[in-house]
Amino acid sequence: MTWLITGGAGYIGAHVVHAMTEAGERAVVYDDLSTGFAERVPRGVPLVEGSTLDGDRVARVLAEHEVTGVVHLAAKKQVGESVEQPLLYYRHNVEGLRILLEAVTEAGVGSFVFSSSAAVYGMPDVDLVTEETPCVPMSPYGETKLAGEWLVRATGRATGLSTASLRYFNVAGAANPGLADVGVFNLVPMVFERLTEDKPPLVFGDDYPTPDGTCIRDYIHVADLAEAHVAAARALRSSPGRDLTLNIGRGEGVSVREMIDTINAVTGYDRPPTVVPRRPGDPARVVASADRITTELGWKARRDLRDMISTAWQGWLHHHPRS
């Protein structure tokens, strides 16, 4: 079986490619390299440069590589940017997915794993977010991910395509330094950047209804996330017609202040954070219930918070060497 992995040169996508190949699966990477890097793709894995908006090119790749399953990670993913450019996000994340699914069904591909997000839930007022928690996305990014789930599920029901939508929570860490996240959009790299610039980390609000007043999130190691994709892909292959929607998290909440304290401890810095005003739309607590994926696939996160931070820090130093 050969898996086409769209966005496979990106931070998460490259981890999925490595996990798939290490598990003995054949993979082909399809990436426009707008945010990905060719050097992340393992040696021996074909890399085709292209956009999911190019249906003819997608169809050729599916045929030439005899693709039998797709893991779709290619997407625009910055919440703030999606608010400023909603048409761009709907074009790439929804229209690109529609074109890809059209090519997939015409080629007779049997399995489709979709990269979704906890952003589909919006601001859930629950201790643990289950897959049945109402989806009320608060950004065009979250809307496109929810619309993507609908499109994937409807296509599966109409055509017999086996599908899985994986709702990621907060991703951090690296399997090796070369695969680390080079963007500065999420909490961990944002704190790293502040510390290495000799500036205090920022806490956006400390008056939330949580034990220490800061937001609580569920963090998942990217290597665990990649292994969840392998489990989902194999489940679809072994059970034709299956339709899965699964949270990918640890089921443990970590506050922003706890995260910064742990980052200080792991990196050797001792710089207290500065509290600044809340950011609009930040929910107080978003923590996954990860029970369903354990029941359905036998998968469970194995790496803890210190693993995430230490591997992310090694990756940060790899890409930002100190003089």
N, C-alpha and C positions, 0 to 999 in steps of 0.2 A: 504494500500500500504506500502511496506517495501523498504527502501532505503539502499543499501550498500554504505558506505562511505569509500573509500580507502584513507589511510593516515589520518584517522580520529582521531589519537592520536597526530598529529602534531599541530603546532601553529595555522595555518589557519583552518586545518581540524577539530580540536576540537571545534573551534568557530562555524563551520558549523553544527557539530553534535548537539551542544547545541541549536542553532537557530532552527534546524529542529525539535528537540524534544519539544522545547517550543512552536512551532507552531502546535503541535499535530501530527507530522509525526513519524512513526516508523522507527528506524534506527538500523543498524548493522555496527560496525566498523571493517575494515580489514586493518591491519597495521603491518609492519615488526619490528616496534619499534627501527629502526636504529637511528632515530632522534626524534621519538615521545615518549610520556610517558603515561603509562596505567592510571595513576591517573587523567589525563585530561578527560577521558571518563566518562560521567555522569552515576551515579548509575542506574542500570536497563537496560543499553544499552549493548548488547553482544559485546565482543571484541574478535576477532579471529586474532591470530598472524600468519602472512604469507606474502609472496611476490606475486606480480602480475605476476612474472615470473613462478610461480607454477600453471600451468593451471588446473591440477587435483584438487588442493586444492580450487582454486577459484570456479570451477564448483560445488564442494561439498557444499561450503558455499552458493552459489546461490540457490541450491536445498533445503538444510536443512532449510534455513530461508525464503524460498518462496519469494525471492527478485524480485521486479517488476521494480525497478529503481536503477541506479547507479550514484553516484557523485564521480568522479575520481580526487583525489588530490595527490595521492602517486606519488612522482617524486624526482629526484635529481634536485637541484635548485640553485647551486652556480655558477655564471658566470665564475669566475676565475678558479675554479676547472674543469669546463667543457672544458676550453681551454687546460688544462693540461691532461685531461682524456676523450677525446671525445668518445672513444669506450664505456666507462662506462656509459656515458650519453645516448648514442644511445641505449644501451642494456636496461637500466631501463626505459627510457622515451618513447622510440618508440617500442621496442620489448615487453616490459611489457604491454604497451597499446594494442598492436596487440593480445597478448595472452588473455588479459582481454576481448577485444571485441569479440574474437572468442567464449569464454565461454558465454558471454552475449547473443550473437545471438543464440547460440545453446540452451540456456535455455529459450528463448522467452521473455527476459526482454524487456520492451517497451520504457524506457526513459534513456538517458545518458547525464549527465552534465560533461563537461570536463574543468578542470582547466588549462587555458592558461595564457598568459602573454603579457604585453606591449613590452617585449623583441622581439616579432615577428616583430616589426616595425623597429628596428635598430635605425638609426639616422634620423628621419623624419624632413625635413626642412619646417615645417608648424606651424602655431600658435596653432591650435587645431587638434589633431589626431582623425580622424573619422575611422570607420570600413572599409572605402574604401581607406584609405591611403595605398600606396604600402608597402608590407612587405619585408624588406631587413634585416633579422637578422644578427647580427655581432658576435655571439658566437655560439658554439655548443649547448648551453642551448637554446638560442632563436630558433635555427634551429629545435631542437627536439620538441619544442612547436608548431611551424608552421607545421611540419610534422605530429604531433599529430592531429592538426585541420583537415588536409587533410584526415587523416585516419578515423577520427570520421565521417566527412561529407560523405565520400565515402561509409562507412558502412551503414550510415543512408539511403542514396539514394538507395543502393542495397537491403536493407532488410526491410525498413520501420521503423527502429529505430528512435525515436524522439531524436534530439540532440541539445545541446547548448554548444558553446565554449565561455568561459568567460575570457576576456583579462584583467587581473588585472594590475592596475598601482601600485604605491608605497604604501604598506600596513603598518599600524602602529596602536598602541593602544592595548587595551585589554578590554574584557567585564568584567573580574574580574582579580585580581592579579594572581590567580593560573593558568590562561590561557595565561599569558604574553609570549612574545617571549624571549627565553633564549639565542638565538644565538646572536653573535656580528658581523653581516655581513651587516646590513643596517644602514643608517645614524643615526637614533634616538638612538638605543642602542650603536652605536659607540661613539656618543657624551656623552651619560651617562657614559660609561666606562672611557673616558678621564677625565670627570669632577670629578668622584669619586676617581680617582687615582691622583687628584690634578695636572692634566695636561691640557693644552689648547686644545680645539677641533681643528681638522684639516679641512681646506678648500682646496680641490684639485683644485687649479686654481681660479684666480679672474680676468681673462682677457677674459672672454667669452662675446659675443655680447648680453648681458642682462643688465637691468638697474643698477644692482650693481656688475656686472662682474662675478657672480657665477651662477652655473647651476640652472635651474628651473625645478621642478618636480610637479606632481599631486599626492597628498597624500590622501589615503582613509582609514577611520577607519575600522579595521578588523570586528567590529560588523555590520557595514553597508554592508561590503562585504559578510558576512555570510547571512544577510537578502536577499541579491541579489540572493544567491544560492537557498534560499527557494522559492523566486518568480519565478526563472527559472525552478525549479523542478515542481512546480505546473502548470506552463504554458505548459510544455511538457506533463504532465499527462492529461491536459484538451484538448490538441490539438494534437492528434496522427499525426505522420509524419512531425512534425514541425522541422525546421532547423534554429537555431539562432546563430549569432556571435555578441557578445556585449562587448563593453568597460565597465569596472567597475572603475569609478573615480568620482571626484567631478567637473571636468571642471574648476578648479582653480589652478593656478600655484603658487608655493612657492619657493623662492630661498634658496640655502643652507645657506646663511648669515641670511635671515629672520628666517629660521628654528632654527638656533643656537641661535639667539637672543630670540626667543620665549621659547626655552628650558631653557636658562638661567633665564628668567623671571618666568617660572613655577616652576623650581626646587630651586630657591633662590640663584643660583650661579651667579657670575658676572665675567666670565672669557672670555676675547676676544679670538677669534680663531687665530690660526697660519696658514698662507697661505703657502702651499707647491705646487710643480709642478702638473700640470694636470695629470690625469690618462688616459692612452690610451683608446680611444673609447667612452668617455663620451660625449654625445650630449649636446648642450647648453640648449635646452628646449624640454621637452616632457610632454605635457598636453593633457588630454583626452577631446574629445567631448563626453558627456554622454547623449546626447539627445535621441539616439535610444532606450536605455534601458528604459527610462522614457515613451517613446511612446509605446514600445512593452509590457512592463511588469508593468508599473505604479510605478516603483521603482525610488527613488531618495535618495541620501546620506543625512543623517540627522545630522551627528556629524561634528563639526568643528575641526580646527587644535589644539586648546587648549584642546579639549576633547581627541584627540589622544595622545598628549604629557602627559597630567596629568594622564591618565589611564596607559600609558606605564611606566611612572615614578613610579607609585604605584606598578606595576608589577616588575619593576627592583628592588625596595627596598625589595619586598617580596622574591625575589630569591637571592638578594645580600644585606642582612641586614648589616647596618653600625654598627660598634662597639661603 
